[in-house]
Amino acid sequence: MKRTLTITGIFVAAAFILLFVFNKFTSKKGEEIFYAEAVKGEFEIAINTTGQLLPERSVDIKGPEFAGSRDIRGVMIKIQDLIPEGTVVNEGDYVATLDKTELNNALKDERERLTSFITSLEVKVLDTAVVLNEFRDLIKNQKFVVEEAAITLRNSKYESPSVIRQAEIELDKSQRVLEQRERSYMRRVAQTKTDIYNQNYWLSILTRRVKDLEDVLSGFIINAPASGMVIYKKEWNGKKRKIGSMINPMDRVVATLPDLTSMLSKTYVNEIDISKVKKGQRVNIGIDAFPEKTFKGSVLSIANIGEKLPNTNDKVFEVLIKIDGSDPDLRPSMTTGNKIIISNTAEAVYIPQESVHTGTDSIPFVYTKKGYRQIVVLGEANDKYIVVEQGLDPGTVIHLDNPAKPEKFKITGEELLPVIREKERLRKAEYTN
């Protein structure tokens, strides 16, 4: 009986102990106390952005040059055929065909005009030759008249004065007629030269128009100027030029041949962070299409003027990142993830940002696991962690959230208050300047 009571007592005591432990466990679990540790090591501040690959250099595949008549320079040309984007071509390979319909009709009209003009000019030249020949005949005949009048005057020297005077008058009249006809001939020759010059001028214009059209049309079958991969040209609105798109004399590019050995990542940084980005900063780059690959690069250029991207009100600045080396898998327009390294400290003590608290006096502090409200001097921060310049030793365990009874934590680190206030003064002075 005693043995039974003893065993029963042991079971009851054990039950109370288990209940106590369970209550303590559930109580701690309900409080959800989380801790973090001050870590010493490499601390990195970076800006993460998404971007798009593009070649640093490329060769344009252009339509024919519209260097001639202004009438041709105003023509819009349709792309009739274009090989698929991504096709690898060698120099001289076929790439595209432009629609010849409009310029073929224009060439036909200009040829007809040129033929008609040449025929008209030939007729005019013949007519002019006949007219000038008639003028020369009249001058020649008039010279005979002058010669006869001169003979008559010489033969009348023994005649009466009236006969002699009459002979003189006839000679003078015939000489004036000769002079008039010679002047008329010279005027007609000068007029003919001017007319022929003008006709030849218009003939050269028509001839040049026909040649320009022929030269332009000869370039309507477009071949690759170099070897590479064909990438479609993007319009100002972001749409790609393809079959049915139009090119114009001011922008004759049908497609491009990018240099895939030198690639850039074009990305955008918001106006809040752009002041942190500097030319030459190192960048870690990931490619969405190849998540197993990572690349290194550096900031190549930063836009001076911000812009607003479609469907957003945020102002951003374009940043170009040059990728180190080359990789045959990289292609234009692939999506990139860019980690721009703003700063990197080899040895720094840092803690999670959410573990830092401030009071009404804006003095930062943390709650340590040992029961201290530790004042800290803070440094740089990234999106998750913040550097503690003074106040915490590596390995110190701190509360991530406010503890249950913060008033029981003892304040320590008050000797750091002057340092904190001086940092704040310098920060305000820098901001003011």
Phi, psi and omega in degrees: 000314178298321179298320180296316179296321180298315179297320179297319179296321179297318180295320179295315179299318179297322180297318178296319179297315179298320179296320180296314179297318180298318179296319179296320181294312181292330178294316180292322180295324180292327179288336180050060179277125180241141181238159173223165182237136175292122186251139174250128180170198181291131180238125187240135173248125185218158174246125181259128180221164170254152182209196183215138180286143171209154181285146176289326178227153176204157176255127180280136171264110190249154170285179182297153180279131180263068188268357186265238187299146176296333177297321180287322183295343180266005185272138172263132185245134180270142174279114184274324181212145182206131181292158183299145176296141181095354178292133177270125184237158171258163179303130180092352179289153179294139179235312187204163173229136177261153181287120184268355191307306185296314182285332174297318177295318178296320179296318178300314179298317182292324177295319178295318178297319181295316179298315179297319180294317180298317179298314179298321180293320179298317178298318181295321179297317178297314180299319179295321178298319179295315182296316179294326177295321177295319178299318181294322177297317180297318179297317180297315179297321182292329176296322175297321179297317180296319180296318178297320180294325179293321178295317180300319180294320180293322182286346184261016184289342177261001179277179181291158180304324182292323179291319179298317181296321179296322178294321178297317180298318181295321178294318180296317180297316182293325178292320179295321178297319179298315179298319179298317181292325177293319178295319178298320179296315181296319177298319181293322177296315180297318179297319181294319178299315178298317180297316180294322177299314179297319180295319178294327177298311179292327176296320179293323178297312180296320179296319180293322178299315180297316181295319178300315179296318179296318180295317180297314181295331179292342179259014182283347169259115191256130178246160182291128178284347180202174178274150179156191179257129183284124176238131183294144178287139178264136176283175179299332181270008178091348179282148182272145174286132182214190178301129182099342177289162182249144169243159180225166183300336180276342180215089188266008185286124177267318180202179180228158174242094184288150173275100186285356179275351180222101187247151177239154169248117178266123181223175180229135180244135182291162187294340179290322185262349190297332180293341180277341185275129180233151177298134179096349179298143181285149183223135170263129189237132173244150180246124182302324183289337181228075185298341180279349183254143173230150182230156175254153178198187179212154180292122182267318181204155180229130181294143178277338184240134179281167179211164177252126178281157179303143176065027177209152178258357181284140176269132183229164179237135180286134177232130177255130182243125178271128180275132178290138177068201181213161179211128183295345180279343183286134180226148177303146177079359174294145181280136181240152168248120187247129176246099182276117183280109181281315177206159181213117179253125185292318183233107179213147174264126183219156183221164176298143182297326184289349179276351181269133180235160175223148176264195180294339180270003179064018177277123182283145178205167175228158175260120179271158180295337181276003174096024179248144171261094190270120174285139184228151173260119186265153177239221183289159181221150169248198186288347182235324189237162179223143182280136173254108182285322179214147174117338181229138173266150176303139179093349178296130180269130184230160176283137174283323181245177174296132177289169184297320182231077185296336182292343180276353181278134183275129180288134177215157181093020182295339178294348180272354183301316178300323179296317181295316181294323178294319177298319180294320178297316180295322180296317179294321179296319178295319179296320180295320181287000000 
